[in-house]
Amino acid sequence: MKKEKSCGAIVYRLDGDNILVLMVKHINGGHWSFPKGHVEQNETEAQTAKREIMEETGINVEIDTRFKEKVTYSPKKDVLKDVIFFAAKTEEKEYIRQQEEISKIEWVNLTDAEKKVAFENDRMMIKNFIKYITNHAEYERNI
C-alpha cells in the first residue's frame, strides 16, 4: 500500500463575535473541505499547510500548531493518505481561488461548516476545532 501525506488547516477569522472558517470546494471529488496539499521536500508540516493555503486561496495565515488533527483515508485503491490539519488565523477577508484545484471558496460560520463537509472525519475535526477555539478564547484576543 502506498502512503501519502498532506497538510492543511482550518483557516479562521473573527467577524465581531463570530468565528468564520474558510471552506474550499475541491474540483477533484467535488466536496467541501479545507485547504490542504502534499508535503514537498524538506518542508515541515506547518510550512506545507501555510504554503498550500497561500497557493489555493491567496490568503496569508498564522499557523497554530497547538491544534493538530490527523485524518486518514484511502483516496483510491492501494493508497492510504494522512492529512495533518492545524488551526490557522488570518485577518484577511478576500481570497483568490486556485482555478486548477478549487471550484469555490466561502467564509462560513462553524455550524454551517459542520453541515457543509461531506465526510464524518471532517465533521469530527470541526467539533474538535470548536472545543479548541472555545478553550483558547483568551489566546484569540491577543493575536
Disulfide bonds with the S-S distance in Angstrom:
none
